[in-house]
Amino acid sequence: MNKNEKFVITINREVGTGGRTVGRKLAEKLGVKYCDKAVIDGLTQKFGLSPERIEEIKAQKKSWWNDINNYYQTLVGSASMPMEAEVKLDNASMFETEKQILQNLAAHESCVVAGRTGFMVFREWPNHLNVFIQASMAYRIQRVMRRQKVSEQEARDIIAKMDATREAYIKKYEDTSRYDTRNYQLVISMDDLSEDDAAEIILDYIDRTSK
């Protein structure tokens, strides 16, 4: 990946690893936009977006991305996501909506994308880096217990449910697994690292491999 040209970095992660925080810190260090599920959901709700609606807006208004881009600024870092439009999408429509939003973001400027099937969406992107954040089950359980204030068994249940849901979502659209390391250029285990450490490792990898 060449950091001197427009790029996209995807952070796929296991629940309970701090991968979302790693992505946010990385974006801050690189001075680029950060996008995750909360941002996608907020944009979708605000503009009532569906694959068809995106195409309608693009056809009607040349500055459509500026509107979305401006609203994006109000979402990042906000405690709650404003829900101004009731949007009910099936999984296929949601996948296409997320894909179009992410690809339009990356087409306009460099960004870091956490989750949201980023490694699939940007697999053929010309200048990208796919990162996978993982950790031991013990680490993940302790982090979920601490952050969500739940028991060990509840943490185990949360992790098992999220792992199964995310894997099923990937397999619905691709004949691959999110655990297949061939989908990534860099895999990081968080057991002995802080989120800042992980962000610095990614930055070092970029510097060492930048063309």
PyMOL commands that set and color helices and strands:
alter all, ss='L'
color gray80, all
select helices_A, chain A and resi 19-30+37-47+51-60+64-75+91-108+118-121+137-148+152-173+181-183+195-209
alter helices_A, ss='H'
color red, helices_A
select strands_A, chain A and resi 8-13+33-35+111-114+128-134+186-189
alter strands_A, ss='S'
color yellow, strands_A
deselect
rebuild
show_as cartoon
